[in-house]
Amino acid sequence: MQIQATAQRTRLCLLMAAITLAALPASAAAEAYVPPGNSAATQYTEAVPTAGGPKATTHSKHGQSKSPDRVLGAHKTAKLDAQGPQGRAAAEVAALTAPSAVGAKVEATAASGPGTPEPQGGQTGSGGVQAGSGSNAGDLSQSGRSTSPGHTAQAEPGGSSGIGEVVGQATGSSSSGQLGVWLPLLIAAVVIWSGAYVLRRQRKRPTG
Amino acid sequence: MASFAAQAAAAPAQPLVTGISGIGEYQSDVFGEARSSGAKMVRLALNWDSVAPAQKPAVWQPEDPADPHYDWGYIDKGVREAVNAGLTPVLVVDGAPQWAQRCKSPPGIQDSNLCDPDPAALEAFAKAAASRYSGHFGGLPRVQYWQGLNEPNLTLFFFPQFNTAGRPLSPYLYRQLINAFYTGIKSIDPTDLVLAAGLGPIAVKGWTIGPMRFARLLLCMKGGKNPQPTNGDCEGGVHFDIFDIHPYTTGGPTHEGGVNDLELGDLAKIGTLLKAADKAGRIKGSGGHTELWNTEFSWDSNPPDPGGLEMKILSRWIAEALYRSWRVGMSHFFWYSIRDDPPEPNRPFSETLQAGLFFRGATVAQDQPKEAFYAFRFPFVAYPTKQGLSFWGRTPSSEAGKVSIQLRRGGRWLGAGSVQSDSDGIFQGLFERSYGRDKRGLVRAVFQGQPSVPFSMHPVADFRQPPFG
């Protein structure tokens, strides 16, 4: 009976480890990058500002997500929403492991305040509106903020392609402190611990 | 007698050429609709992965447009139809066969998978395409305008965007690609013109690089108000003739995005950057003065999209968008698209694109122009100011001629004066009167008997409006 109980516990530990491993997508490097809830429209539309910070636009005013046909020309009509249930499921799983900080900061802003759409720039006393040109139209550039460009050397792809960078991006291995590659190690540790636990229990049991 | 002082543009100014993107079906009547909108150009997608073989042949000539492994059929038709309709085509080379990509995009994140394409392969294809549409091949028309890829700052169209440290990567990859593309195109005809980028409008964490940031990194520039070159020679510079953006705006014509965004209210930023990059010698184009184009822009309309922009406001905002774009130096403005997407039984309008200048009919012949069509065709704006009523417009089809300005009074249109447009159909002026200061009234322009959409003196404040409804 004790041997059967041990065997049952062994099977249970191995089963738990197997379930954990199975929860990972077959190609973690490829799918771990996909965060949930994205549609094509969110890459063109500002996030909805909320009290808790910007919220990605996943629904239109009428409660439906928008996925417009962004393919140019008549030859292709593929849409992201056509991924279907499998695509959605993969995204759900990937969301559990996807890194959350991989690049540009959120630029979402609330709609600007009311303003009369008047032409800017000076207007001559003789009656003509100044001809529009880049210099006359007024520079609307932001004040006091500049962006440091990435270092070319660091960002240049190694060798003949950026494949190393691609894998790194997909796994989220970065200085951002996300789970990234630590997750497979953690899972491996669980498996090893489970096996060690079983062996220890077996040694403690009296034989015979 | 009305006091009127009006003149054509006092200083040389760029024209405002309009075009259509998202033509949809390659049918002659659809191209005819595009031409009727006053557009002179049409942007067509030359999908590399559709034209090139799916498997890389063991033996072939990728630079030869006559290589039997290529299938140019659909794009040949598009180019012919465009030219037959009197439109100048712009071909955007996009996508890539998998064998020309140096990695594989994660599934489900892209419209058409494109992962780090090989610059050498792109150069070879560019040569083949430029040869085919050189005007000297098989009776096919010439194509002079070429865009290298589309929206490379969006994960939707280009992967990867970031490196292992979370830093932008795509600008550097794209620099290699646009330089190779430029070499391929110009090797066939140095008078062909290359458009770079076609950048999407906003930064979205993890998904897009803000267009201003992308442009600075691409051009090896830094700084905001006073951009300066970074150290080094930027790999010998960035080769293109025209810089292209897609400033889809989540609001109205004055709406500004974040520091790295390019929405309608942000356009002056990119103009400043391009001037500085030209001055620093970063852009190795053919002009020394890099033109700024917008080859994709739209708002969905209501009707038919309940989440789209109400038609009266849409018409106003189209005119204002054209005016403001011209004013910051933009010379070309393309609207996406010509016809609404077809309604889909299982999808609400909010999930399809309803930004056409035409309501979609059962057939093209049954299409109906929206009011927005007329605003795009004959843009006109008028604003009451302290000095008087200022106005700007461009005639339909950019024809030169005399334009009458009319004010609405007592339920009738009364002539206030006339102005001569310049050779590109641009006209502007100032009435030394107080019309409209009470935020009431309408003003319109009339050219060769055609009236513009009346422009209301009642201002419309900016509000949040997703471009796709």
Interface residues (C-beta under 8 A of the other chain):
Chain A: A30 E31 Y33 V34 P35 N38 A40 A41 T42 Q43 Y44 T45 E46 A47 A56 T57 S60 K61 H62 Q64 S65 K66 S67 P68 D69 R70 V71 L72 G73 A74 H75 K76 A78 K79 L80 D81 Q83 G87 A90 A91 S100 A101 V102 G103 A104 K105 V106 E107 A108 T109 A110 A111 S112 G113 P114 G115 T116 P117 E118 P119 Q120 G121 Q123 T124 G125 S126 G127 G128 V129 Q130 A131 G132 S133 G134 N136 A137 G138 D139 L140 S141 Q142 S143 R145 S146 T147 S148 P149 G150 H151 T152 Q154 A155 E156 P157 S160 S161 G162 I163 G164 E165 V166 V167 G168 Q169 A170 S173 S174 S175 S176
Chain B: A5 A6 Q7 A9 A10 A11 P12 A13 S21 G22 I23 G24 E25 Y26 R43 L44 A45 L46 N47 S50 Y74 G78 V92 D94 R102 C103 K104 P106 P107 G108 I109 D111 S112 C115 D116 D118 N150 L154 T155 L156 F157 F159 P160 Q161 F162 N163 T164 A165 G166 R167 P168 L169 Y172 L173 G200 P201 I202 A203 V204 K205 G206 W207 T208 I209 G210 M212 R213 R216 L217 C220 M221 K222 G223 G224 K225 T230 G232 Y248 T250 G251 G252 P253 T254 H255 E256 G257 G258 V259 N260 D261 G265 D266 L267 A268 K269 G271 T272 K275 P306 G307 E320 Y323 W326 R327 V328 G329 D341 P348 S350 E351 T352 L353 V381 Y383 T385 Q387 G388 S390 F391 W392 Q428 G429 L430 E432 P459 V460 A461 D462 F463 R464 P466 P467 F468 G469
